[in-house]
Each structure stands twice: as structure tokens, then as C-alpha cells.
Amino acid sequence: MTAHSLTWRHALLALAVVAVWGTNFVVIKVALAHLPPLTFAALRFTFAFLPAAFFLKKPPVPWRNLAAYGVLIGLGQFGVLYIAMHGFISPGLASLVVQTQVFFTIGLSMWLNGERVRLFQVAALGLATIGLGVILTHTDASTTPIGLGLVLFAALSWSLGNLVQRASPGVSSLSYVVWASLFSIPPLVTLSFVMEGWPAIQHGLTHADAMTWVAVLWQSVGNTLFGYVAWGFLLARYPAATITPWALLVPVFGMGASAVLLAEPLPAWKIAAAVLVIGGLAINILGPMIWRPKAVAAA
């Protein structure tokens, strides 16, 4: 094995992670059939925090850092994403649009750090923007402007959470996410009572079937704990440039699983939007690998 090639076992592990993250959007839809969105999100982060917190030490970062990340990811990303997927946008498109967090992260990094935009980043953002425009011009009962806006807000919250986490480098991603989940729970529970009301919460909890609870645990254990442990394991053994491109498969699995398991239609415009957005993501991720050697050679 070279430093830049995955063994077949590690390649299967990377594929398993992106498959879990992609098909997760179908799992969300299953849970939302019974649980109100914010109640579902509160349960997700409760089970992400407990019982794992008893086995993982709090990471050596300030409480305010964990609190900021917990609120941004718990409420801003997943709370809003679940609301969007509760009748405002289809799972397949949600899995695609939320990946725009990459561009929000780049833009915020440039704004805060004064980094200069590169040509390939402009091209990547342009393609993705056109793809979002295609979605916006084809809204229907399953994909509304409100849904698109909510998912974009979730993507922005995700990118802000990324920046908060990067302010504490060198700590375990797993313990960081577990302990930050503690701060996701109070705002989600509070807003659930305010916006959804106890009758809806009680109805959801009492009518939740086995598949609903499997979906909740899948979010907490499969998507959060397994995903972070496995991804961190791979990043610790291979260059980021080797692992990161695998994330391009997340919306592929998301849209594919939604089409197969939920019979979500895949008309030509939706496929075109996916190609444009994923193409933009690919240029953004692969751009540094393509252009950096040329810059070195020219020097």
C-alpha cells in the first residue's frame, strides 16, 4: 500500500461511510412520518450524547466552543433540515443541496482570513449555483422555495459549525461531537415545545413504531458515531486528498436511495441539477490537486 492508495478493506469502509451518510436522508423521512421535526432532532442528539458521554472524556476545548458548535449543528443544521424535509423538499434533493456547505465554508474562510479566491473555485461555485437555479425553477409539491431556502440555511449553519470546530484542532472528532451534542438538546427541546406543542410531541412518541426508533438510533449511532469514527480512522491513515473525494458520493447515494426506496422521481432536470452541483463540488475538491502541481512546476 502506498501513502495515497486505499487497501480494498479501507475502500469498502470509505464506501460504507458515504453510503450511510447518503441513505441517511431516506432514514430521516422514515422518522418524520411519526415524529415532529424538532422532537426528532432532540432525540437524535440525546442519544448521540448518552450513553457515549460516560465513556468519552470531554475534549480539552472551552465550553463556549462546544456550545456554539452544538447549537449550530443541532438546531441550525439538523433542526432546520428536518423541518425542510417535513413536506418542503424531497430527501434526494435535500441530500444534494445541503452539500453547498462546502461553498459557504470557503466563502466564510476567505472573508474571515482574507484568503484570495482561486479561478477553479469561481468555476465550481458557478456550476453549483446554476444547479440550484435549475432546482428553483422546477419547484413543485415536493420541492418548494421554502424548502430550498431552509436547506441552504442548514448548509450555512453546517459551514459555521465547521469553522467553530476548526478553532480547536487536534482533538478527537468523536468526543467533540458527543460532548457538543449536550448543547444541541436544550434549544431543540425548548423550540419543540414552543413550535410543535406537547400534544404533537406526545402523539409522535406514542405512535412511533419500531422503524421510527431504528431511524432515530441510525441517526445517532450510525450516522454520527460510526460515521465520525470511521472517517477519522481513514483521515488518520491517508492524506485528506485521498479521502475527501469520497464525499462526492454522498448525494449520489442520497438521490439513488430516495429514488429506489421512496420512489422519488428522477426527471431530467433533477439529474441535470445533480450533475451541475456535484460537478461544482468535484472541481472544488479536486482543484487543489490538479492546479497545485502546475504551480510548483512553473516555479
C-alpha positions as CSV (number, residue, x, y, z in Angstrom):
1,M,0.0,0.0,0.0
2,T,1.3,3.4,-0.9
3,A,0.6,6.6,1.1
4,H,-2.0,7.6,-1.5
5,S,-3.9,4.3,-2.2
6,L,-6.5,2.7,0.0
7,T,-6.5,-1.0,0.7
8,W,-9.6,-2.8,-0.5
9,R,-10.8,-3.1,3.1
10,H,-10.4,0.6,3.7
11,A,-12.0,1.4,0.4
12,L,-15.0,-0.6,1.5
13,L,-15.0,1.3,4.8
14,A,-15.0,4.6,3.0
15,L,-17.8,3.4,0.8
16,A,-19.8,2.3,3.8
17,V,-19.4,5.7,5.4
18,V,-20.7,7.7,2.4
19,A,-23.4,5.1,1.9
20,V,-24.6,5.7,5.5
21,W,-24.4,9.4,5.1
22,G,-26.2,9.4,1.8
23,T,-29.0,6.9,2.6
24,N,-29.5,8.8,5.9
25,F,-31.9,11.2,4.1
26,V,-34.3,8.3,3.5
27,V,-34.0,7.3,7.1
28,I,-34.9,10.9,8.1
29,K,-38.0,10.7,6.0
30,V,-39.0,7.4,7.8
31,A,-38.7,9.0,11.2
32,L,-40.6,12.2,10.2
33,A,-43.6,10.1,9.3
34,H,-44.3,9.9,13.0
35,L,-42.1,12.4,14.9
36,P,-42.3,16.2,14.7
37,P,-39.1,17.5,13.2
38,L,-37.6,19.3,16.3
39,T,-38.6,16.4,18.5
40,F,-36.8,14.0,16.2
41,A,-33.7,16.2,16.2
42,A,-33.8,16.4,20.1
43,L,-33.9,12.6,20.3
44,R,-31.1,12.3,17.8
45,F,-28.7,14.4,19.8
46,T,-29.9,13.0,23.1
47,F,-28.8,9.5,22.0
48,A,-25.7,10.9,20.5
49,F,-24.7,12.3,23.9
50,L,-25.9,9.4,26.0
51,P,-24.5,6.9,26.8
52,A,-21.4,7.8,24.9
53,A,-20.5,10.7,27.2
54,F,-20.0,8.2,30.0
55,F,-17.2,6.5,28.0
56,L,-15.6,9.5,26.3
57,K,-13.8,12.4,28.2
58,K,-14.8,15.9,27.5
59,P,-12.3,17.2,24.9
60,P,-9.9,19.9,26.1
61,V,-11.7,22.8,24.5
62,P,-13.7,25.7,26.0
63,W,-17.3,25.1,26.9
64,R,-18.3,28.1,24.7
65,N,-16.8,26.4,21.7
66,L,-18.7,23.2,22.3
67,A,-21.9,25.2,22.9
68,A,-21.5,27.2,19.7
69,Y,-21.0,24.0,17.7
70,G,-23.8,22.2,19.4
71,V,-26.3,25.0,18.6
72,L,-25.2,25.5,15.1
73,I,-25.2,21.8,14.1
74,G,-28.0,20.6,16.3
75,L,-30.5,23.4,15.7
76,G,-29.1,25.3,12.8
77,Q,-28.2,22.4,10.6
78,F,-30.3,19.3,11.6
79,G,-33.3,21.0,13.3
80,V,-33.8,23.2,10.2
81,L,-33.0,20.4,7.8
82,Y,-35.7,18.2,9.4
83,I,-38.2,21.0,9.2
84,A,-37.4,21.4,5.5
85,M,-37.8,17.6,4.9
86,H,-41.1,17.6,6.7
87,G,-43.1,18.4,3.5
88,F,-41.0,21.2,1.9
89,I,-38.3,19.3,0.0
90,S,-37.7,15.7,-1.1
91,P,-34.9,13.6,0.5
92,G,-32.9,13.3,-2.7
93,L,-32.7,17.0,-3.4
94,A,-32.1,17.7,0.3
95,S,-29.0,15.4,0.2
96,L,-27.8,17.4,-2.8
97,V,-28.5,20.9,-1.7
98,V,-27.0,20.6,1.8
99,Q,-23.6,19.8,0.2
100,T,-23.4,23.5,-0.7
101,Q,-21.9,23.9,2.8
102,V,-18.6,23.4,1.1
103,F,-19.0,26.7,-0.7
104,F,-20.3,28.5,2.4
105,T,-17.2,27.2,4.3
106,I,-14.9,28.5,1.6
107,G,-16.6,31.9,1.4
108,L,-16.5,32.3,5.2
109,S,-12.9,31.3,5.4
110,M,-12.0,33.9,2.7
111,W,-14.0,36.6,4.5
112,L,-12.5,35.9,7.9
113,N,-9.0,35.0,6.9
114,G,-8.6,37.3,3.9
115,E,-7.9,34.4,1.6
116,R,-7.9,35.1,-2.2
117,V,-10.4,33.3,-4.3
118,R,-8.9,31.0,-7.0
119,L,-10.2,30.6,-10.5
120,F,-11.3,27.0,-10.1
121,Q,-13.3,28.0,-7.0
122,V,-15.2,30.6,-9.0
123,A,-15.9,27.9,-11.7
124,A,-17.0,25.4,-9.0
125,L,-19.4,27.9,-7.4
126,G,-20.8,28.9,-10.8
127,L,-21.7,25.4,-11.7
128,A,-23.3,24.7,-8.3
129,T,-25.3,28.0,-8.5
130,I,-26.6,27.0,-11.9
131,G,-27.6,23.7,-10.5
132,L,-29.5,25.4,-7.6
133,G,-31.2,27.6,-10.2
134,V,-32.4,24.6,-12.0
135,I,-34.0,23.3,-8.8
136,L,-35.6,26.7,-8.0
137,T,-37.2,26.8,-11.5
138,H,-38.7,23.3,-11.1
139,T,-40.3,23.6,-7.6
140,D,-43.4,21.6,-7.1
141,A,-45.3,20.0,-4.2
142,S,-42.2,18.0,-3.1
143,T,-39.7,20.8,-3.6
144,T,-40.7,24.3,-2.6
145,P,-38.7,27.6,-2.5
146,I,-39.2,27.5,1.3
147,G,-37.6,24.0,1.4
148,L,-34.7,25.1,-0.7
149,G,-34.1,28.2,1.5
150,L,-34.3,26.1,4.7
151,V,-31.8,23.6,3.4
152,L,-29.4,26.4,2.3
153,F,-29.7,27.8,5.8
154,A,-28.9,24.3,7.2
155,A,-25.8,24.2,4.9
156,L,-24.7,27.7,6.1
157,S,-25.1,26.5,9.7
158,W,-23.1,23.4,8.9
159,S,-20.3,25.6,7.5
160,L,-20.3,27.9,10.5
161,G,-20.1,24.8,12.7
162,N,-17.1,23.6,10.7
163,L,-15.3,26.9,11.4
164,V,-16.1,26.6,15.1
165,Q,-14.7,23.1,15.2
166,R,-11.5,24.1,13.3
167,A,-10.8,26.6,16.1
168,S,-10.0,23.6,18.3
169,P,-7.6,21.5,16.2
170,G,-6.0,18.3,17.4
171,V,-9.0,16.9,19.4
172,S,-10.9,13.7,18.8
173,S,-13.8,14.4,16.4
174,L,-15.9,11.8,18.1
175,S,-15.6,13.1,21.6
176,Y,-16.0,16.7,20.3
177,V,-19.3,15.8,18.6
178,V,-20.6,13.8,21.5
179,W,-20.0,16.5,24.1
180,A,-21.2,19.3,21.8
181,S,-24.5,17.3,21.4
182,L,-25.2,18.3,25.1
183,F,-25.8,21.8,23.9
184,S,-27.9,20.8,20.9
185,I,-30.6,19.3,23.2
186,P,-31.9,22.3,25.2
187,P,-32.7,24.6,22.3
188,L,-34.3,21.8,20.3
189,V,-36.5,20.7,23.2
190,T,-37.5,24.2,24.0
191,L,-38.4,25.1,20.4
192,S,-40.2,21.7,20.1
193,F,-42.5,22.6,22.9
194,V,-43.0,26.2,21.6
195,M,-43.4,25.4,17.9
196,E,-44.8,21.9,17.9
197,G,-46.5,21.7,21.2
198,W,-46.8,18.9,23.8
199,P,-49.9,17.3,22.1
200,A,-47.9,16.8,18.8
201,I,-44.8,15.6,20.8
202,Q,-46.9,13.1,22.8
203,H,-48.7,11.9,19.7
204,G,-45.4,11.3,17.9
205,L,-43.8,9.5,20.8
206,T,-46.8,7.2,21.5
207,H,-47.3,6.4,17.8
208,A,-43.7,5.9,16.9
209,D,-43.2,2.3,15.7
210,A,-40.1,0.1,15.7
211,M,-38.9,1.5,12.4
212,T,-39.1,5.1,13.8
213,W,-36.9,4.2,16.7
214,V,-34.5,2.4,14.5
215,A,-34.3,5.5,12.4
216,V,-33.6,7.6,15.5
217,L,-30.8,5.3,16.6
218,W,-29.5,5.1,13.0
219,Q,-29.1,8.9,13.1
220,S,-27.4,8.9,16.5
221,V,-25.2,5.7,16.3
222,G,-24.8,5.0,12.6
223,N,-24.7,8.5,11.1
224,T,-22.9,10.3,13.9
225,L,-20.8,7.8,15.9
226,F,-19.9,5.3,13.2
227,G,-19.5,8.0,10.6
228,Y,-17.1,10.1,12.6
229,V,-15.1,7.2,14.0
230,A,-14.6,5.6,10.6
231,W,-13.9,8.8,8.7
232,G,-11.5,9.9,11.4
233,F,-9.8,6.5,11.2
234,L,-9.3,6.9,7.5
235,L,-8.1,10.5,7.7
236,A,-5.5,9.4,10.3
237,R,-4.0,6.9,7.8
238,Y,-4.3,8.6,4.4
239,P,-3.9,12.1,3.0
240,A,-7.0,14.2,3.1
241,A,-6.8,14.5,-0.7
242,T,-7.3,10.7,-0.9
243,I,-10.3,10.5,1.4
244,T,-12.2,13.8,0.8
245,P,-13.3,13.0,-2.8
246,W,-15.3,10.0,-1.5
247,A,-17.7,12.6,0.0
248,L,-18.8,13.3,-3.6
249,L,-20.8,10.0,-3.4
250,V,-23.0,11.2,-0.6
251,P,-25.6,13.0,-2.8
252,V,-25.3,10.1,-5.3
253,F,-26.4,7.6,-2.6
254,G,-28.9,10.1,-1.3
255,M,-30.7,10.6,-4.6
256,G,-30.3,6.9,-5.6
257,A,-31.7,5.6,-2.3
258,S,-34.6,8.1,-2.4
259,A,-35.5,7.0,-5.9
260,V,-35.3,3.3,-5.1
261,L,-36.8,3.2,-1.6
262,L,-39.2,6.1,-1.7
263,A,-40.0,6.2,-5.4
264,E,-38.8,9.8,-5.7
265,P,-39.0,10.7,-9.4
266,L,-35.7,11.5,-11.2
267,P,-36.7,13.6,-14.2
268,A,-34.1,15.0,-16.5
269,W,-34.0,18.4,-14.8
270,K,-33.2,16.8,-11.4
271,I,-30.4,14.7,-12.9
272,A,-29.0,17.8,-14.6
273,A,-29.1,19.8,-11.3
274,A,-27.3,16.9,-9.6
275,V,-24.6,16.8,-12.3
276,L,-24.1,20.6,-12.0
277,V,-23.9,20.7,-8.2
278,I,-21.8,17.5,-7.9
279,G,-19.6,18.8,-10.7
280,G,-19.0,22.0,-8.8
281,L,-18.2,20.1,-5.7
282,A,-15.8,17.9,-7.7
283,I,-14.0,20.9,-9.2
284,N,-13.7,22.4,-5.7
285,I,-12.3,19.3,-4.1
286,L,-10.1,18.2,-6.9
287,G,-9.0,21.7,-8.0
288,P,-6.1,22.0,-5.5
289,M,-4.8,18.6,-6.6
290,I,-4.9,19.5,-10.2
291,W,-3.6,23.1,-10.2
292,R,-1.0,22.9,-7.4
293,P,1.5,20.7,-9.2
294,K,1.4,23.0,-12.2
295,A,2.1,26.0,-9.9
296,V,5.0,24.2,-8.4
297,A,6.3,23.1,-11.8
298,A,6.0,26.7,-13.1
299,A,8.0,28.0,-10.2
